[in-house]
Amino acid sequence: MGSSGMKRTRKGEHREHLPKVGTRDEIREEQHLERAAIGDAMGLSHVPRWVRWGALFVGAIILVAAVVSLIAID
């Protein structure tokens, strides 16, 4: 039997080392998982990054156009 650092799971895979609770790495990983969950909820989980930025850009243009048109009406 090998040392404890060499233990494997039943399927022969290496164990996953999780960051210590409260460290910056743990907080960063938690934020990444939360953002991924939000993207999943909105249906953007498997969409390329350029599509997401493109949609954001188009939305911003529409918002600016709406504000300008409301100012122009007065």
N, C-alpha and C positions, 0 to 999 in steps of 0.2 A: 504494500500500500504506500502511495506517495505521500508527500507532505500536504498539510491542509491547504496550502496555496495552490495546489494542483487539483483540488477536488472538482469534479464535473457533475452535471445533473445526470439523471437516469438516461437521457437521450444522448449523452456525450457532449453536450454543449458547455461552454464556459459559463460560469455564473456572472450575472451582471453586477458591476460595482456601482452602487448608488452614492451620490455625494452626501456628505455629512449634513444633518439637518441644521438649517439656519445659516449655512455658508452662502457666499455669492453664487457659487456654481449651482447649488440647489435652488436658489431663488430664480436664477436665470432659466434653469430647466423647467421649473414650475410655470413661469411666465410663457415660455415657448409652448408648453402643453395647453395652457389656457387659450392662447391665441389660436392654436390649431383647432381647439374645440369650438371657438367662435366661428372660425372659417367653415368648419363642418356644419354648424347650425345654419349658416347662411348659404350653404351649397357651393362654397368656394374652395373646398379642400384640395381638389385635384386640378384646379385651374392654373395655368401658367402665370407667373408673376407679371408679365407684360400685359396680360388681359385684365388683371386686377387694377394695375396702375392706369391702364387705358380707361376702364370704367370710372375710376375716381376722377380722372382728368375730364372726361365728358360730363360727369355730374357737376363738377366745379364750373365748367363753362356754362352749363344750363342755369346753374344758380346765379352766376354773375349776370347772365343775359336777363334773367327774371328781375333782378334788382335794378338793373339799368332801365329796363322797360317800365318798371313801376315809378322810377324817378322821372322818366321822360313823360309819363302820363300827366303828372302835375304840371 
